């Protein structure tokens, strides 16, 4: 990858990587550090990475950097959270995006990550597997479970409006 292509990557993908990491760790400073570290790692390997693979490399690096920082900080345990939540369907909401964000933030971390990568960033199951070190079947299962939980949380569309 050339310096010009690297700079193009910075311009093109910084916001997407930042949003993905921020939605997972909810700390702006920490998310900026993860993004910066990811681009630094990419710069260190700029000769070995093709421009076509740069987006995948960045998301993979950012994801693993985030996981490493979480483990080091001992902020959360990275085990499957089997706690589910209840939702009172009598409440009235005026902002569907707010409801959806709230529901996504209550998902177990791995389900949240794969749903964000699939539905917000548009990655394929195979690409998500590469980023998260899961096989394609595991990715599909986590996405299915996450979406099912989201449907249960949101309920019928009439309850949201």
QUIVENBEL-V258434 format. One line per field, one symbol per residue. ss: DSSP state (2 for helix, 1 for strand, 0 for the rest). psi: psi as a letter, one per 20 degrees, with the letter a starting at -180 (. if undefined). burial: + if it has 16 or more other ideal C-beta (glycine too) atoms within 10 Angstrom, else -. A space follows every 50 residues. Layout:
# QUIVENBEL-V258434
ss->???
psi->???
burial->???
This chain:
# QUIVENBEL-V258434
ss->00222222222222222222222220022222222222222222000000 22222222222222222222222000000000000000000000022222 22222000222222222222000022222222000222222222222222 22220022220
psi->prhghghhgghhigggggggghhgikoggggggggghghghhhhkhhipq hhjhggggggggghgggghgghikhrqkqpojprqqpojiqpqiohhggg ggghiiqqghggghgghghhikqrgghggggikqrhggggghgggghghg ghghbqhhih.
burial->+----+--+---++-+++-++++++----++-+++-+++-++------+- ---++-+++++++++++-++----------------------------+- --++-+++++++++++++--+-+-+-++++++-+---+++-++-++--++ --++-----+-
